[in-house]
């Protein structure tokens, strides 16, 4: 079963942590992805840009409404994700407990609904490499690209993994 592990933390508190400590957390996260990959559980993972770079898009009666920045005032913001394959919720929770971001925030564990007919990771990646139109991100719309196995690049352009 696929689980999405959503990492939340307070961006202001995160900025107060030393650069060395932030680098250590990133290194630990990368190491965790390699461990999950070796166990056949890794599907995708990535940190997200700050919430201030986000845009919220709503469509009502055919009209598009865009709000810049975080829409809801909350103490914690979505900071990144891990998409994993785990045999059950208990296993997914065990993996979530290993995510370094959980030490300064929280990790939400969500079971992914699998829908027949969606493109596969292989199919999407192949299409992009063969010159299919590129997908560009607007803020945290990285979540919309998860099913395609894409990762946000610095410019918020998506690129194939």
C-alpha positions in Angstrom: 0.0 0.0 0.0 1.2 3.5 -0.7 1.4 6.1 2.1 2.1 9.8 1.8 4.1 11.1 4.8 3.5 14.8 5.0 6.2 16.6 7.0 5.0 19.8 8.8 7.0 22.3 10.8 7.1 25.9 11.9 9.2 27.7 9.3 10.2 30.5 11.7 11.5 27.9 14.3 13.3 26.0 11.5 15.1 29.2 10.4 16.4 29.6 14.0 18.2 26.2 13.9 21.9 26.4 12.9 22.8 25.8 9.3 24.9 22.8 10.5 21.8 21.3 12.2 19.6 21.9 9.2 22.2 20.2 6.9 22.4 17.3 9.3 18.6 16.8 9.1 18.8 16.9 5.3 21.6 14.4 5.3 19.6 12.1 7.6 16.6 12.4 5.3 18.6 11.5 2.3 20.1 8.5 4.2 16.6 7.4 5.1 15.5 7.5 1.4 18.4 5.2 0.6 17.5 2.8 3.4 13.8 2.8 2.2 15.0 2.3 -1.4 17.1 -0.7 -0.4 14.1 -2.2 1.3 11.9 -1.6 -1.7 9.7 1.0 0.1 10.9 4.3 -1.4 8.8 5.9 -4.1 9.6 9.6 -3.9 10.5 12.4 -1.4 11.3 16.1 -1.5 11.3 19.2 0.7 9.1 22.0 -0.4 9.9 25.7 -0.8 8.7 28.1 1.9 5.0 28.6 2.3 5.5 32.3 1.1 6.2 30.9 -2.4 2.8 29.1 -2.5 -0.3 30.0 -4.4 -3.7 28.6 -3.6 -6.0 28.1 -6.6 -9.7 27.8 -6.4 -12.2 27.5 -9.2 -15.8 28.6 -8.5 -18.4 28.8 -11.3 -15.7 28.5 -13.9 -13.7 31.5 -12.4 -10.2 31.0 -11.2 -9.2 32.6 -7.9 -5.5 32.7 -6.9 -4.3 33.6 -3.4 -0.5 34.2 -3.0 1.3 32.8 0.0 -0.1 30.6 2.7 -3.9 30.9 2.8 -4.5 29.6 6.3 -2.6 31.0 9.2 -1.2 28.0 11.0 1.8 27.5 13.3 3.1 24.6 11.1 3.5 24.6 7.3 3.9 21.7 4.9 7.6 21.3 4.6 8.0 18.2 2.5 6.9 14.7 1.8 7.8 11.1 1.5 5.8 8.7 -0.7 6.4 5.2 0.4 5.2 1.6 -0.1 4.4 0.0 3.3 2.6 -3.2 4.1 0.3 -1.5 6.6 -0.3 1.6 8.7 1.9 0.4 11.6 4.9 0.0 9.2 4.2 3.5 7.7 4.1 5.0 11.2 7.4 3.3 12.0 8.9 4.9 8.9 7.3 8.3 9.8 9.0 8.2 13.2 12.4 8.0 11.5 11.9 11.2 9.5 14.1 13.9 11.0 11.5 16.7 10.4 9.3 15.0 13.0 11.7 16.1 15.7 10.9 19.8 15.1 7.3 19.4 13.8 5.0 16.5 12.9 4.6 13.9 10.2 1.1 13.2 9.0 0.6 9.6 7.7 -2.0 9.2 4.9 -3.0 6.2 2.9 -3.0 6.9 -0.8 -6.1 6.0 -2.7 -5.0 4.0 -5.8 -7.2 4.8 -8.8 -7.1 2.6 -11.9 -6.2 4.4 -15.2 -3.7 6.9 -13.8 -0.3 7.2 -15.5 2.4 5.1 -14.0 5.7 6.5 -12.8 7.5 4.8 -15.8 4.9 6.1 -18.3 5.1 9.7 -17.1 8.9 9.8 -16.9 9.2 8.3 -20.4 6.7 10.8 -21.8 8.6 13.7 -20.4 11.9 12.4 -21.7 10.4 12.0 -25.2 9.5 15.7 -25.3 6.0 15.9 -23.8 5.1 19.4 -22.5 7.0 20.4 -19.3 5.0 21.0 -16.2 5.7 24.1 -14.1 4.9 24.5 -10.5 3.2 27.4 -8.8 4.2 27.3 -5.1 3.3 24.1 -3.4 1.6 22.6 -6.4 4.4 20.0 -6.2 1.8 17.9 -4.5 -0.1 17.7 -7.8 2.9 16.2 -9.5 3.5 13.4 -7.0 1.6 10.8 -9.1 4.0 11.6 -12.0 7.2 11.0 -10.0 8.4 14.5 -10.4 10.5 16.6 -8.0 10.5 20.4 -7.6 13.7 22.0 -8.8 15.0 25.3 -7.4 13.2 27.4 -9.9 10.0 25.5 -9.1 10.2 23.9 -12.5 9.6 20.2 -12.3 12.1 17.7 -13.6 12.1 13.9 -13.9 13.7 11.9 -11.2 
